[in-house]
Amino acid sequence: MIPFAPPRIDDRTIKAVTDALKSGWITTGPRTKAFEKHLAEYCGVEKVIALNSWTNAAELALRWFGIGPGDEVIIPAYTYCATANIVMHVGAKPVLVDVLDDFTMDPEAVRKAMNQRTKCIIPVDIGGVPARVAEIVRVAEEACAWFTPAVNLRVGGANPQMRLGRALVLSDAAHSFGARIHDKPVGAQADITGFSFHAVKNLTTAEGGALAFNLPEPFDR
Ligand SMILES: Cc1ncc(COP(=O)(O)O)c(C=O)c1O
């Protein structure tokens, strides 16, 4: 039998879990805050929030940006179903584009698929190989001249789509915590990056996920 991505659980992990159980604080608390701080330092971003899975973390990002019915989200044709599921959960339409030889999203295919309904692009890192996120951000920036934000969207008094002024680039880095692109950590490239800490991932919390924020200046990070 060939084991599939067994979790690495050493004695320090067991002791840390035992300490947490004995402390009585077994939900989001000081340990989660410390974990978020470590993740942010490791990724070179100002803010990371820890959540219960990639799926819920990334869906939260779509909801914050008010993405829903009538909007399109570009995703790669080769990915795990969660990438498409979150788009459908919010009522938007997943638009599949082709991948390159390394199975990551083709930035030129993204350019061709973009239109006024495009509100978000989700590049997916595959098996630790990061997608061409910087190129995809450039494609989104080049299309900002005709980007049309949902004008009536109000989240806490602000409209994040208007503030960004282009399609959101939300990276699916479920497979790639710890990877780097041209010496820049995954997490510091897309506007928002989602990580998964599910049992088979390279860093695990059994189930879990996080969002790393790298939104440009007008955002209060
Ligand atoms: C590419 C990709 N995206 C998203 C997910 C979903 O992650 P989670 O189980 O943390 O919701 C997975 C899970 O395997 C995945 O492979």
The ligand as an ORCA input file, in Angstrom:
! r2SCAN-3c Opt
* xyz 0 1
  C      -7.415     22.818     -5.206
  C      -8.250     22.708     -3.976
  N      -9.000     23.764     -3.617
  C      -9.772     23.729     -2.515
  C      -9.832     22.607     -1.703
  C     -10.755     22.603     -0.518
  O     -10.074     22.685      0.698
  P     -10.849     22.462      2.082
  O     -11.028     20.990      2.250
  O      -9.947     23.057      3.136
  O     -12.156     23.182      1.992
  C      -9.064     21.482     -2.026
  C      -9.113     20.296     -1.166
  O      -8.530     19.292     -1.400
  C      -8.270     21.526     -3.202
  O      -7.550     20.465     -3.572
*
